[in-house]
Amino acid sequence: MQYALDKLSILTVLPGIRNDDLTRILHYLEVSDVEKEYSILKIFPILENCN
């Protein structure tokens, strides 16, 4: 979620809700900045033309 919100062109993130998803989504508001860190994504290859 933080990754999406950090993008300049994204203003809103609207997660889908199923079963206990709401509890997990709201937990995001309580986690530390370290837990929101997403720099690990840089190690994954960029997929192009994912048809």
ModelCIF file with pLDDT and N, C-alpha, C, O atoms, coordinates in Angstrom:
data_MODEL
#
_entry.id   MODEL 
#
_entity.id                         1 
_entity.type                       polymer 
_entity.pdbx_number_of_molecules   1 
#
_entity_poly.entity_id                      1 
_entity_poly.type                           'polypeptide(L)' 
_entity_poly.nstd_linkage                   no 
_entity_poly.nstd_monomer                   no 
_entity_poly.pdbx_seq_one_letter_code       MQYALDKLSILTVLPGIRNDDLTRILHYLEVSDVEKEYSILKIFPILENCN 
_entity_poly.pdbx_seq_one_letter_code_can   MQYALDKLSILTVLPGIRNDDLTRILHYLEVSDVEKEYSILKIFPILENCN 
_entity_poly.pdbx_strand_id                 A 
#
loop_
_entity_poly_seq.entity_id 
_entity_poly_seq.num 
_entity_poly_seq.mon_id 
_entity_poly_seq.hetero 
1 1  MET n 
1 2  GLN n 
1 3  TYR n 
1 4  ALA n 
1 5  LEU n 
1 6  ASP n 
1 7  LYS n 
1 8  LEU n 
1 9  SER n 
1 10 ILE n 
1 11 LEU n 
1 12 THR n 
1 13 VAL n 
1 14 LEU n 
1 15 PRO n 
1 16 GLY n 
1 17 ILE n 
1 18 ARG n 
1 19 ASN n 
1 20 ASP n 
1 21 ASP n 
1 22 LEU n 
1 23 THR n 
1 24 ARG n 
1 25 ILE n 
1 26 LEU n 
1 27 HIS n 
1 28 TYR n 
1 29 LEU n 
1 30 GLU n 
1 31 VAL n 
1 32 SER n 
1 33 ASP n 
1 34 VAL n 
1 35 GLU n 
1 36 LYS n 
1 37 GLU n 
1 38 TYR n 
1 39 SER n 
1 40 ILE n 
1 41 LEU n 
1 42 LYS n 
1 43 ILE n 
1 44 PHE n 
1 45 PRO n 
1 46 ILE n 
1 47 LEU n 
1 48 GLU n 
1 49 ASN n 
1 50 CYS n 
1 51 ASN n 
#
_struct_asym.id          A 
_struct_asym.entity_id   1 
#
loop_
_ma_qa_metric.id 
_ma_qa_metric.mode 
_ma_qa_metric.name 
_ma_qa_metric.software_group_id 
_ma_qa_metric.type 
1 global pLDDT . pLDDT 
2 local  pLDDT . pLDDT 
#
_ma_qa_metric_global.metric_id      1 
_ma_qa_metric_global.metric_value   77.71 
_ma_qa_metric_global.model_id       1 
_ma_qa_metric_global.ordinal_id     1 
#
loop_
_ma_qa_metric_local.label_asym_id 
_ma_qa_metric_local.label_comp_id 
_ma_qa_metric_local.label_seq_id 
_ma_qa_metric_local.metric_id 
_ma_qa_metric_local.metric_value 
_ma_qa_metric_local.model_id 
_ma_qa_metric_local.ordinal_id 
A MET 1  2 71.00 1 1  
A GLN 2  2 77.00 1 2  
A TYR 3  2 77.00 1 3  
A ALA 4  2 77.00 1 4  
A LEU 5  2 75.00 1 5  
A ASP 6  2 81.00 1 6  
A LYS 7  2 79.00 1 7  
A LEU 8  2 76.00 1 8  
A SER 9  2 78.00 1 9  
A ILE 10 2 73.00 1 10 
A LEU 11 2 75.00 1 11 
A THR 12 2 77.00 1 12 
A VAL 13 2 75.00 1 13 
A LEU 14 2 73.00 1 14 
A PRO 15 2 69.00 1 15 
A GLY 16 2 72.00 1 16 
A ILE 17 2 78.00 1 17 
A ARG 18 2 79.00 1 18 
A ASN 19 2 76.00 1 19 
A ASP 20 2 79.00 1 20 
A ASP 21 2 81.00 1 21 
A LEU 22 2 82.00 1 22 
A THR 23 2 84.00 1 23 
A ARG 24 2 82.00 1 24 
A ILE 25 2 80.00 1 25 
A LEU 26 2 85.00 1 26 
A HIS 27 2 87.00 1 27 
A TYR 28 2 84.00 1 28 
A LEU 29 2 86.00 1 29 
A GLU 30 2 91.00 1 30 
A VAL 31 2 89.00 1 31 
A SER 32 2 91.00 1 32 
A ASP 33 2 87.00 1 33 
A VAL 34 2 86.00 1 34 
A GLU 35 2 85.00 1 35 
A LYS 36 2 83.00 1 36 
A GLU 37 2 84.00 1 37 
A TYR 38 2 81.00 1 38 
A SER 39 2 82.00 1 39 
A ILE 40 2 79.00 1 40 
A LEU 41 2 77.00 1 41 
A LYS 42 2 77.00 1 42 
A ILE 43 2 80.00 1 43 
A PHE 44 2 76.00 1 44 
A PRO 45 2 74.00 1 45 
A ILE 46 2 70.00 1 46 
A LEU 47 2 64.00 1 47 
A GLU 48 2 64.00 1 48 
A ASN 49 2 61.00 1 49 
A CYS 50 2 59.00 1 50 
A ASN 51 2 55.00 1 51 
#
loop_
_atom_site.group_PDB 
_atom_site.id 
_atom_site.type_symbol 
_atom_site.label_atom_id 
_atom_site.label_alt_id 
_atom_site.label_comp_id 
_atom_site.label_asym_id 
_atom_site.label_entity_id 
_atom_site.label_seq_id 
_atom_site.pdbx_PDB_ins_code 
_atom_site.Cartn_x 
_atom_site.Cartn_y 
_atom_site.Cartn_z 
_atom_site.occupancy 
_atom_site.B_iso_or_equiv 
_atom_site.pdbx_formal_charge 
_atom_site.auth_seq_id 
_atom_site.auth_comp_id 
_atom_site.auth_asym_id 
_atom_site.auth_atom_id 
_atom_site.pdbx_PDB_model_num 
ATOM 1   N N  . MET A 1 1  ? 0.821   -1.181  0.000   1.00 71.00 ? 1  MET A N  1 
ATOM 2   C CA . MET A 1 1  ? 0.000   0.000   0.000   1.00 71.00 ? 1  MET A CA 1 
ATOM 3   C C  . MET A 1 1  ? 0.873   1.257   0.000   1.00 71.00 ? 1  MET A C  1 
ATOM 4   O O  . MET A 1 1  ? 0.607   2.199   -0.746  1.00 71.00 ? 1  MET A O  1 
ATOM 5   N N  . GLN A 1 2  ? 1.910   1.270   0.832   1.00 77.00 ? 2  GLN A N  1 
ATOM 6   C CA . GLN A 1 2  ? 2.780   2.445   0.883   1.00 77.00 ? 2  GLN A CA 1 
ATOM 7   C C  . GLN A 1 2  ? 3.458   2.675   -0.456  1.00 77.00 ? 2  GLN A C  1 
ATOM 8   O O  . GLN A 1 2  ? 3.623   3.820   -0.875  1.00 77.00 ? 2  GLN A O  1 
ATOM 9   N N  . TYR A 1 3  ? 3.854   1.603   -1.134  1.00 77.00 ? 3  TYR A N  1 
ATOM 10  C CA . TYR A 1 3  ? 4.495   1.711   -2.444  1.00 77.00 ? 3  TYR A CA 1 
ATOM 11  C C  . TYR A 1 3  ? 3.580   2.449   -3.419  1.00 77.00 ? 3  TYR A C  1 
ATOM 12  O O  . TYR A 1 3  ? 4.025   3.346   -4.135  1.00 77.00 ? 3  TYR A O  1 
ATOM 13  N N  . ALA A 1 4  ? 2.316   2.075   -3.446  1.00 77.00 ? 4  ALA A N  1 
ATOM 14  C CA . ALA A 1 4  ? 1.368   2.724   -4.347  1.00 77.00 ? 4  ALA A CA 1 
ATOM 15  C C  . ALA A 1 4  ? 1.172   4.189   -3.971  1.00 77.00 ? 4  ALA A C  1 
ATOM 16  O O  . ALA A 1 4  ? 1.141   5.051   -4.849  1.00 77.00 ? 4  ALA A O  1 
ATOM 17  N N  . LEU A 1 5  ? 1.042   4.476   -2.696  1.00 75.00 ? 5  LEU A N  1 
ATOM 18  C CA . LEU A 1 5  ? 0.822   5.853   -2.253  1.00 75.00 ? 5  LEU A CA 1 
ATOM 19  C C  . LEU A 1 5  ? 2.033   6.748   -2.504  1.00 75.00 ? 5  LEU A C  1 
ATOM 20  O O  . LEU A 1 5  ? 1.881   7.962   -2.644  1.00 75.00 ? 5  LEU A O  1 
ATOM 21  N N  . ASP A 1 6  ? 3.215   6.175   -2.562  1.00 81.00 ? 6  ASP A N  1 
ATOM 22  C CA . ASP A 1 6  ? 4.422   6.967   -2.811  1.00 81.00 ? 6  ASP A CA 1 
ATOM 23  C C  . ASP A 1 6  ? 4.588   7.353   -4.277  1.00 81.00 ? 6  ASP A C  1 
ATOM 24  O O  . ASP A 1 6  ? 5.417   8.208   -4.592  1.00 81.00 ? 6  ASP A O  1 
ATOM 25  N N  . LYS A 1 7  ? 3.834   6.755   -5.164  1.00 79.00 ? 7  LYS A N  1 
ATOM 26  C CA . LYS A 1 7  ? 3.897   7.111   -6.579  1.00 79.00 ? 7  LYS A CA 1 
ATOM 27  C C  . LYS A 1 7  ? 3.207   8.448   -6.790  1.00 79.00 ? 7  LYS A C  1 
ATOM 28  O O  . LYS A 1 7  ? 2.108   8.662   -6.278  1.00 79.00 ? 7  LYS A O  1 
ATOM 29  N N  . LEU A 1 8  ? 3.828   9.344   -7.530  1.00 76.00 ? 8  LEU A N  1 
ATOM 30  C CA . LEU A 1 8  ? 3.291   10.687  -7.725  1.00 76.00 ? 8  LEU A CA 1 
ATOM 31  C C  . LEU A 1 8  ? 1.932   10.695  -8.409  1.00 76.00 ? 8  LEU A C  1 
ATOM 32  O O  . LEU A 1 8  ? 1.108   11.563  -8.120  1.00 76.00 ? 8  LEU A O  1 
ATOM 33  N N  . SER A 1 9  ? 1.682   9.763   -9.295  1.00 78.00 ? 9  SER A N  1 
ATOM 34  C CA . SER A 1 9  ? 0.430   9.784   -10.049 1.00 78.00 ? 9  SER A CA 1 
ATOM 35  C C  . SER A 1 9  ? -0.721  9.085   -9.326  1.00 78.00 ? 9  SER A C  1 
ATOM 36  O O  . SER A 1 9  ? -1.854  9.131   -9.803  1.00 78.00 ? 9  SER A O  1 
ATOM 37  N N  . ILE A 1 10 ? -0.462  8.447   -8.199  1.00 73.00 ? 10 ILE A N  1 
ATOM 38  C CA . ILE A 1 10 ? -1.512  7.729   -7.469  1.00 73.00 ? 10 ILE A CA 1 
ATOM 39  C C  . ILE A 1 10 ? -1.968  8.569   -6.281  1.00 73.00 ? 10 ILE A C  1 
ATOM 40  O O  . ILE A 1 10 ? -1.162  8.937   -5.427  1.00 73.00 ? 10 ILE A O  1 
ATOM 41  N N  . LEU A 1 11 ? -3.243  8.864   -6.233  1.00 75.00 ? 11 LEU A N  1 
ATOM 42  C CA . LEU A 1 11 ? -3.793  9.674   -5.162  1.00 75.00 ? 11 LEU A CA 1 
ATOM 43  C C  . LEU A 1 11 ? -4.567  8.860   -4.140  1.00 75.00 ? 11 LEU A C  1 
ATOM 44  O O  . LEU A 1 11 ? -4.711  9.275   -2.990  1.00 75.00 ? 11 LEU A O  1 
ATOM 45  N N  . THR A 1 12 ? -5.066  7.701   -4.557  1.00 77.00 ? 12 THR A N  1 
ATOM 46  C CA . THR A 1 12 ? -5.910  6.890   -3.692  1.00 77.00 ? 12 THR A CA 1 
ATOM 47  C C  . THR A 1 12 ? -5.608  5.416   -3.896  1.00 77.00 ? 12 THR A C  1 
ATOM 48  O O  . THR A 1 12 ? -5.362  4.974   -5.018  1.00 77.00 ? 12 THR A O  1 
ATOM 49  N N  . VAL A 1 13 ? -5.627  4.662   -2.811  1.00 75.00 ? 13 VAL A N  1 
ATOM 50  C CA . VAL A 1 13 ? -5.512  3.212   -2.884  1.00 75.00 ? 13 VAL A CA 1 
ATOM 51  C C  . VAL A 1 13 ? -6.764  2.647   -2.232  1.00 75.00 ? 13 VAL A C  1 
ATOM 52  O O  . VAL A 1 13 ? -7.046  2.939   -1.070  1.00 75.00 ? 13 VAL A O  1 
ATOM 53  N N  . LEU A 1 14 ? -7.504  1.852   -2.963  1.00 73.00 ? 14 LEU A N  1 
ATOM 54  C CA . LEU A 1 14 ? -8.736  1.282   -2.456  1.00 73.00 ? 14 LEU A CA 1 
ATOM 55  C C  . LEU A 1 14 ? -8.626  -0.238  -2.476  1.00 73.00 ? 14 LEU A C  1 
ATOM 56  O O  . LEU A 1 14 ? -8.858  -0.867  -3.508  1.00 73.00 ? 14 LEU A O  1 
ATOM 57  N N  . PRO A 1 15 ? -8.276  -0.820  -1.349  1.00 69.00 ? 15 PRO A N  1 
ATOM 58  C CA . PRO A 1 15 ? -8.145  -2.276  -1.310  1.00 69.00 ? 15 PRO A CA 1 
ATOM 59  C C  . PRO A 1 15 ? -9.516  -2.948  -1.315  1.00 69.00 ? 15 PRO A C  1 
ATOM 60  O O  . PRO A 1 15 ? -10.497 -2.387  -0.826  1.00 69.00 ? 15 PRO A O  1 
ATOM 61  N N  . GLY A 1 16 ? -9.570  -4.144  -1.867  1.00 72.00 ? 16 GLY A N  1 
ATOM 62  C CA . GLY A 1 16 ? -10.805 -4.921  -1.842  1.00 72.00 ? 16 GLY A CA 1 
ATOM 63  C C  . GLY A 1 16 ? -11.025 -5.514  -0.449  1.00 72.00 ? 16 GLY A C  1 
ATOM 64  O O  . GLY A 1 16 ? -10.073 -5.704  0.307   1.00 72.00 ? 16 GLY A O  1 
ATOM 65  N N  . ILE A 1 17 ? -12.252 -5.798  -0.123  1.00 78.00 ? 17 ILE A N  1 
ATOM 66  C CA . ILE A 1 17 ? -12.584 -6.308  1.209   1.00 78.00 ? 17 ILE A CA 1 
ATOM 67  C C  . ILE A 1 17 ? -13.232 -7.687  1.080   1.00 78.00 ? 17 ILE A C  1 
ATOM 68  O O  . ILE A 1 17 ? -14.229 -7.848  0.377   1.00 78.00 ? 17 ILE A O  1 
ATOM 69  N N  . ARG A 1 18 ? -12.656 -8.681  1.767   1.00 79.00 ? 18 ARG A N  1 
ATOM 70  C CA . ARG A 1 18 ? -13.233 -10.017 1.867   1.00 79.00 ? 18 ARG A CA 1 
ATOM 71  C C  . ARG A 1 18 ? -12.981 -10.512 3.285   1.00 79.00 ? 18 ARG A C  1 
ATOM 72  O O  . ARG A 1 18 ? -11.934 -10.224 3.865   1.00 79.00 ? 18 ARG A O  1 
ATOM 73  N N  . ASN A 1 19 ? -13.900 -11.229 3.829   1.00 76.00 ? 19 ASN A N  1 
ATOM 74  C CA . ASN A 1 19 ? -13.756 -11.886 5.130   1.00 76.00 ? 19 ASN A CA 1 
ATOM 75  C C  . ASN A 1 19 ? -13.018 -11.021 6.151   1.00 76.00 ? 19 ASN A C  1 
ATOM 76  O O  . ASN A 1 19 ? -13.543 -9.999  6.592   1.00 76.00 ? 19 ASN A O  1 
ATOM 77  N N  . ASP A 1 20 ? -11.801 -11.427 6.530   1.00 79.00 ? 20 ASP A N  1 
ATOM 78  C CA . ASP A 1 20 ? -11.044 -10.702 7.554   1.00 79.00 ? 20 ASP A CA 1 
ATOM 79  C C  . ASP A 1 20 ? -10.076 -9.669  6.961   1.00 79.00 ? 20 ASP A C  1 
ATOM 80  O O  . ASP A 1 20 ? -9.179  -9.195  7.657   1.00 79.00 ? 20 ASP A O  1 
ATOM 81  N N  . ASP A 1 21 ? -10.251 -9.321  5.692   1.00 81.00 ? 21 ASP A N  1 
ATOM 82  C CA . ASP A 1 21 ? -9.359  -8.351  5.058   1.00 81.00 ? 21 ASP A CA 1 
ATOM 83  C C  . ASP A 1 21 ? -9.375  -6.997  5.752   1.00 81.00 ? 21 ASP A C  1 
ATOM 84  O O  . ASP A 1 21 ? -8.330  -6.360  5.886   1.00 81.00 ? 21 ASP A O  1 
ATOM 85  N N  . LEU A 1 22 ? -10.538 -6.553  6.192   1.00 82.00 ? 22 LEU A N  1 
ATOM 86  C CA . LEU A 1 22 ? -10.635 -5.237  6.803   1.00 82.00 ? 22 LEU A CA 1 
ATOM 87  C C  . LEU A 1 22 ? -9.747  -5.132  8.035   1.00 82.00 ? 22 LEU A C  1 
ATOM 88  O O  . LEU A 1 22 ? -9.101  -4.106  8.248   1.00 82.00 ? 22 LEU A O  1 
ATOM 89  N N  . THR A 1 23 ? -9.710  -6.175  8.840   1.00 84.00 ? 23 THR A N  1 
ATOM 90  C CA . THR A 1 23 ? -8.861  -6.184  10.027  1.00 84.00 ? 23 THR A CA 1 
ATOM 91  C C  . THR A 1 23 ? -7.393  -6.057  9.636   1.00 84.00 ? 23 THR A C  1 
ATOM 92  O O  . THR A 1 23 ? -6.648  -5.296  10.254  1.00 84.00 ? 23 THR A O  1 
ATOM 93  N N  . ARG A 1 24 ? -6.974  -6.800  8.612   1.00 82.00 ? 24 ARG A N  1 
ATOM 94  C CA . ARG A 1 24 ? -5.579  -6.742  8.170   1.00 82.00 ? 24 ARG A CA 1 
ATOM 95  C C  . ARG A 1 24 ? -5.252  -5.395  7.536   1.00 82.00 ? 24 ARG A C  1 
ATOM 96  O O  . ARG A 1 24 ? -4.157  -4.868  7.733   1.00 82.00 ? 24 ARG A O  1 
ATOM 97  N N  . ILE A 1 25 ? -6.188  -4.836  6.780   1.00 80.00 ? 25 ILE A N  1 
ATOM 98  C CA . ILE A 1 25 ? -5.957  -3.543  6.137   1.00 80.00 ? 25 ILE A CA 1 
ATOM 99  C C  . ILE A 1 25 ? -5.823  -2.439  7.188   1.00 80.00 ? 25 ILE A C  1 
ATOM 100 O O  . ILE A 1 25 ? -4.937  -1.590  7.083   1.00 80.00 ? 25 ILE A O  1 
ATOM 101 N N  . LEU A 1 26 ? -6.682  -2.446  8.184   1.00 85.00 ? 26 LEU A N  1 
ATOM 102 C CA . LEU A 1 26 ? -6.613  -1.425  9.225   1.00 85.00 ? 26 LEU A CA 1 
ATOM 103 C C  . LEU A 1 26 ? -5.354  -1.570  10.076  1.00 85.00 ? 26 LEU A C  1 
ATOM 104 O O  . LEU A 1 26 ? -4.875  -0.589  10.645  1.00 85.00 ? 26 LEU A O  1 
ATOM 105 N N  . HIS A 1 27 ? -4.819  -2.778  10.166  1.00 87.00 ? 27 HIS A N  1 
ATOM 106 C CA . HIS A 1 27 ? -3.567  -2.991  10.909  1.00 87.00 ? 27 HIS A CA 1 
ATOM 107 C C  . HIS A 1 27 ? -2.418  -2.192  10.282  1.00 87.00 ? 27 HIS A C  1 
ATOM 108 O O  . HIS A 1 27 ? -1.472  -1.815  10.972  1.00 87.00 ? 27 HIS A O  1 
ATOM 109 N N  . TYR A 1 28 ? -2.506  -1.940  8.981   1.00 84.00 ? 28 TYR A N  1 
ATOM 110 C CA . TYR A 1 28 ? -1.491  -1.153  8.279   1.00 84.00 ? 28 TYR A CA 1 
ATOM 111 C C  . TYR A 1 28 ? -1.278  0.202   8.951   1.00 84.00 ? 28 TYR A C  1 
ATOM 112 O O  . TYR A 1 28 ? -0.159  0.715   8.961   1.00 84.00 ? 28 TYR A O  1 
ATOM 113 N N  . LEU A 1 29 ? -2.331  0.784   9.508   1.00 86.00 ? 29 LEU A N  1 
ATOM 114 C CA . LEU A 1 29 ? -2.228  2.092   10.142  1.00 86.00 ? 29 LEU A CA 1 
ATOM 115 C C  . LEU A 1 29 ? -1.406  2.055   11.422  1.00 86.00 ? 29 LEU A C  1 
ATOM 116 O O  . LEU A 1 29 ? -0.974  3.100   11.907  1.00 86.00 ? 29 LEU A O  1 
ATOM 117 N N  . GLU A 1 30 ? -1.187  0.871   11.972  1.00 91.00 ? 30 GLU A N  1 
ATOM 118 C CA . GLU A 1 30 ? -0.476  0.734   13.238  1.00 91.00 ? 30 GLU A CA 1 
ATOM 119 C C  . GLU A 1 30 ? 0.971   0.263   13.093  1.00 91.00 ? 30 GLU A C  1 
ATOM 120 O O  . GLU A 1 30 ? 1.715   0.256   14.074  1.00 91.00 ? 30 GLU A O  1 
ATOM 121 N N  . VAL A 1 31 ? 1.379   -0.128  11.893  1.00 89.00 ? 31 VAL A N  1 
ATOM 122 C CA . VAL A 1 31 ? 2.727   -0.670  11.733  1.00 89.00 ? 31 VAL A CA 1 
ATOM 123 C C  . VAL A 1 31 ? 3.763   0.444   11.646  1.00 89.00 ? 31 VAL A C  1 
ATOM 124 O O  . VAL A 1 31 ? 3.444   1.586   11.316  1.00 89.00 ? 31 VAL A O  1 
ATOM 125 N N  . SER A 1 32 ? 4.995   0.094   11.946  1.00 91.00 ? 32 SER A N  1 
ATOM 126 C CA . SER A 1 32 ? 6.091   1.070   11.932  1.00 91.00 ? 32 SER A CA 1 
ATOM 127 C C  . SER A 1 32 ? 6.548   1.367   10.507  1.00 91.00 ? 32 SER A C  1 
ATOM 128 O O  . SER A 1 32 ? 6.195   0.648   9.572   1.00 91.00 ? 32 SER A O  1 
ATOM 129 N N  . ASP A 1 33 ? 7.320   2.409   10.350  1.00 87.00 ? 33 ASP A N  1 
ATOM 130 C CA . ASP A 1 33 ? 7.868   2.754   9.036   1.00 87.00 ? 33 ASP A CA 1 
ATOM 131 C C  . ASP A 1 33 ? 8.758   1.640   8.502   1.00 87.00 ? 33 ASP A C  1 
ATOM 132 O O  . ASP A 1 33 ? 8.812   1.420   7.292   1.00 87.00 ? 33 ASP A O  1 
ATOM 133 N N  . VAL A 1 34 ? 9.453   0.937   9.386   1.00 86.00 ? 34 VAL A N  1 
ATOM 134 C CA . VAL A 1 34 ? 10.310  -0.173  8.957   1.00 86.00 ? 34 VAL A CA 1 
ATOM 135 C C  . VAL A 1 34 ? 9.469   -1.269  8.303   1.00 86.00 ? 34 VAL A C  1 
ATOM 136 O O  . VAL A 1 34 ? 9.879   -1.852  7.299   1.00 86.00 ? 34 VAL A O  1 
ATOM 137 N N  . GLU A 1 35 ? 8.307   -1.546  8.864   1.00 85.00 ? 35 GLU A N  1 
ATOM 138 C CA . GLU A 1 35 ? 7.432   -2.569  8.302   1.00 85.00 ? 35 GLU A CA 1 
ATOM 139 C C  . GLU A 1 35 ? 6.815   -2.138  6.971   1.00 85.00 ? 35 GLU A C  1 
ATOM 140 O O  . GLU A 1 35 ? 6.409   -2.985  6.175   1.00 85.00 ? 35 GLU A O  1 
ATOM 141 N N  . LYS A 1 36 ? 6.742   -0.836  6.726   1.00 83.00 ? 36 LYS A N  1 
ATOM 142 C CA . LYS A 1 36 ? 6.196   -0.329  5.462   1.00 83.00 ? 36 LYS A CA 1 
ATOM 143 C C  . LYS A 1 36 ? 7.261   -0.256  4.373   1.00 83.00 ? 36 LYS A C  1 
ATOM 144 O O  . LYS A 1 36 ? 6.947   0.058   3.225   1.00 83.00 ? 36 LYS A O  1 
ATOM 145 N N  . GLU A 1 37 ? 8.496   -0.537  4.711   1.00 84.00 ? 37 GLU A N  1 
ATOM 146 C CA . GLU A 1 37 ? 9.625   -0.455  3.768   1.00 84.00 ? 37 GLU A CA 1 
ATOM 147 C C  . GLU A 1 37 ? 9.413   -1.437  2.619   1.00 84.00 ? 37 GLU A C  1 
ATOM 148 O O  . GLU A 1 37 ? 9.119   -2.610  2.850   1.00 84.00 ? 37 GLU A O  1 
ATOM 149 N N  . TYR A 1 38 ? 9.557   -0.974  1.408   1.00 81.00 ? 38 TYR A N  1 
ATOM 150 C CA . TYR A 1 38 ? 9.348   -1.823  0.237   1.00 81.00 ? 38 TYR A CA 1 
ATOM 151 C C  . TYR A 1 38 ? 10.556  -1.855  -0.704  1.00 81.00 ? 38 TYR A C  1 
ATOM 152 O O  . TYR A 1 38 ? 10.427  -2.294  -1.847  1.00 81.00 ? 38 TYR A O  1 
ATOM 153 N N  . SER A 1 39 ? 11.717  -1.403  -0.251  1.00 82.00 ? 39 SER A N  1 
ATOM 154 C CA . SER A 1 39 ? 12.891  -1.363  -1.130  1.00 82.00 ? 39 SER A CA 1 
ATOM 155 C C  . SER A 1 39 ? 13.314  -2.750  -1.608  1.00 82.00 ? 39 SER A C  1 
ATOM 156 O O  . SER A 1 39 ? 14.038  -2.862  -2.598  1.00 82.00 ? 39 SER A O  1 
ATOM 157 N N  . ILE A 1 40 ? 12.880  -3.794  -0.932  1.00 79.00 ? 40 ILE A N  1 
ATOM 158 C CA . ILE A 1 40 ? 13.190  -5.159  -1.352  1.00 79.00 ? 40 ILE A CA 1 
ATOM 159 C C  . ILE A 1 40 ? 12.667  -5.433  -2.767  1.00 79.00 ? 40 ILE A C  1 
ATOM 160 O O  . ILE A 1 40 ? 13.175  -6.319  -3.454  1.00 79.00 ? 40 ILE A O  1 
ATOM 161 N N  . LEU A 1 41 ? 11.668  -4.684  -3.197  1.00 77.00 ? 41 LEU A N  1 
ATOM 162 C CA . LEU A 1 41 ? 11.102  -4.888  -4.528  1.00 77.00 ? 41 LEU A CA 1 
ATOM 163 C C  . LEU A 1 41 ? 12.114  -4.619  -5.632  1.00 77.00 ? 41 LEU A C  1 
ATOM 164 O O  . LEU A 1 41 ? 11.945  -5.090  -6.757  1.00 77.00 ? 41 LEU A O  1 
ATOM 165 N N  . LYS A 1 42 ? 13.162  -3.867  -5.321  1.00 77.00 ? 42 LYS A N  1 
ATOM 166 C CA . LYS A 1 42 ? 14.173  -3.545  -6.336  1.00 77.00 ? 42 LYS A CA 1 
ATOM 167 C C  . LYS A 1 42 ? 14.936  -4.776  -6.806  1.00 77.00 ? 42 LYS A C  1 
ATOM 168 O O  . LYS A 1 42 ? 15.532  -4.746  -7.883  1.00 77.00 ? 42 LYS A O  1 
ATOM 169 N N  . ILE A 1 43 ? 14.936  -5.861  -6.029  1.00 80.00 ? 43 ILE A N  1 
ATOM 170 C CA . ILE A 1 43 ? 15.702  -7.039  -6.434  1.00 80.00 ? 43 ILE A CA 1 
ATOM 171 C C  . ILE A 1 43 ? 14.959  -7.896  -7.449  1.00 80.00 ? 43 ILE A C  1 
ATOM 172 O O  . ILE A 1 43 ? 15.565  -8.769  -8.070  1.00 80.00 ? 43 ILE A O  1 
ATOM 173 N N  . PHE A 1 44 ? 13.671  -7.670  -7.629  1.00 76.00 ? 44 PHE A N  1 
ATOM 174 C CA . PHE A 1 44 ? 12.890  -8.445  -8.574  1.00 76.00 ? 44 PHE A CA 1 
ATOM 175 C C  . PHE A 1 44 ? 13.010  -7.844  -9.968  1.00 76.00 ? 44 PHE A C  1 
ATOM 176 O O  . PHE A 1 44 ? 13.047  -6.622  -10.114 1.00 76.00 ? 44 PHE A O  1 
ATOM 177 N N  . PRO A 1 45 ? 13.073  -8.690  -10.992 1.00 74.00 ? 45 PRO A N  1 
ATOM 178 C CA . PRO A 1 45 ? 13.207  -8.158  -12.345 1.00 74.00 ? 45 PRO A CA 1 
ATOM 179 C C  . PRO A 1 45 ? 11.939  -7.408  -12.772 1.00 74.00 ? 45 PRO A C  1 
ATOM 180 O O  . PRO A 1 45 ? 10.836  -7.741  -12.340 1.00 74.00 ? 45 PRO A O  1 
ATOM 181 N N  . ILE A 1 46 ? 12.109  -6.404  -13.614 1.00 70.00 ? 46 ILE A N  1 
ATOM 182 C CA . ILE A 1 46 ? 10.973  -5.660  -14.148 1.00 70.00 ? 46 ILE A CA 1 
ATOM 183 C C  . ILE A 1 46 ? 10.402  -6.465  -15.299 1.00 70.00 ? 46 ILE A C  1 
ATOM 184 O O  . ILE A 1 46 ? 11.124  -6.837  -16.224 1.00 70.00 ? 46 ILE A O  1 
ATOM 185 N N  . LEU A 1 47 ? 9.120   -6.730  -15.242 1.00 64.00 ? 47 LEU A N  1 
ATOM 186 C CA . LEU A 1 47 ? 8.461   -7.488  -16.291 1.00 64.00 ? 47 LEU A CA 1 
ATOM 187 C C  . LEU A 1 47 ? 7.929   -6.531  -17.329 1.00 64.00 ? 47 LEU A C  1 
ATOM 188 O O  . LEU A 1 47 ? 7.214   -5.582  -17.007 1.00 64.00 ? 47 LEU A O  1 
ATOM 189 N N  . GLU A 1 48 ? 8.280   -6.780  -18.574 1.00 64.00 ? 48 GLU A N  1 
ATOM 190 C CA . GLU A 1 48 ? 7.801   -5.949  -19.660 1.00 64.00 ? 48 GLU A CA 1 
ATOM 191 C C  . GLU A 1 48 ? 6.948   -6.795  -20.584 1.00 64.00 ? 48 GLU A C  1 
ATOM 192 O O  . GLU A 1 48 ? 7.205   -7.984  -20.771 1.00 64.00 ? 48 GLU A O  1 
ATOM 193 N N  . ASN A 1 49 ? 5.946   -6.180  -21.152 1.00 61.00 ? 49 ASN A N  1 
ATOM 194 C CA . ASN A 1 49 ? 5.050   -6.856  -22.093 1.00 61.00 ? 49 ASN A CA 1 
ATOM 195 C C  . ASN A 1 49 ? 4.481   -8.139  -21.489 1.00 61.00 ? 49 ASN A C  1 
ATOM 196 O O  . ASN A 1 49 ? 4.626   -9.221  -22.059 1.00 61.00 ? 49 ASN A O  1 
ATOM 197 N N  . CYS A 1 50 ? 3.847   -8.011  -20.356 1.00 59.00 ? 50 CYS A N  1 
ATOM 198 C CA . CYS A 1 50 ? 3.243   -9.155  -19.663 1.00 59.00 ? 50 CYS A CA 1 
ATOM 199 C C  . CYS A 1 50 ? 1.889   -9.495  -20.281 1.00 59.00 ? 50 CYS A C  1 
ATOM 200 O O  . CYS A 1 50 ? 0.852   -9.305  -19.646 1.00 59.00 ? 50 CYS A O  1 
ATOM 201 N N  . ASN A 1 51 ? 1.895   -9.978  -21.473 1.00 55.00 ? 51 ASN A N  1 
ATOM 202 C CA . ASN A 1 51 ? 0.631   -10.318 -22.151 1.00 55.00 ? 51 ASN A CA 1 
ATOM 203 C C  . ASN A 1 51 ? 0.248   -11.727 -21.874 1.00 55.00 ? 51 ASN A C  1 
ATOM 204 O O  . ASN A 1 51 ? -0.784  -12.193 -22.358 1.00 55.00 ? 51 ASN A O  1 
#
